[in-house]
Amino acid sequence: MARKAYLVVTANVTDPAAMKAYNEALARSGLYGRHGGRYLIVGRAAVDLEAWDGRAVVVAEFPDRAAAEAFWNDPLYQQEIKPLRAGAGTFHVAIFEAAA
């Protein structure tokens, strides 16, 4: 049985207007849903417990790693949506699989 996968993004946004355009385009695209994804966390930490640097976090759950990779590699995302956030901050993105 395939394990669920999580697309995790940390972001230090420096251009809120560019990020707004990116977020709106991503929402309109329906790409998360098309690939079976859903948001679990979007935003900043509610409580800084230890040396959190203020970055925003997005965690999206997908049915499996293949679905998360399909979202990330989708031509609509890579060619039209992702470029909207270019220069809008510093982003770290990874896919994690659920514990066995």
Secondary structure, DSSP 8 states (H G I E B T S, - for coil): ----EEEEEEEEES-HHHHHHHHHHHHHHTHHHHTT-EEEEEES-SS--S-----EEEEEEESSHHHHHHHHH-HIIIIIIGGGGTTSEEEEEEEEE---
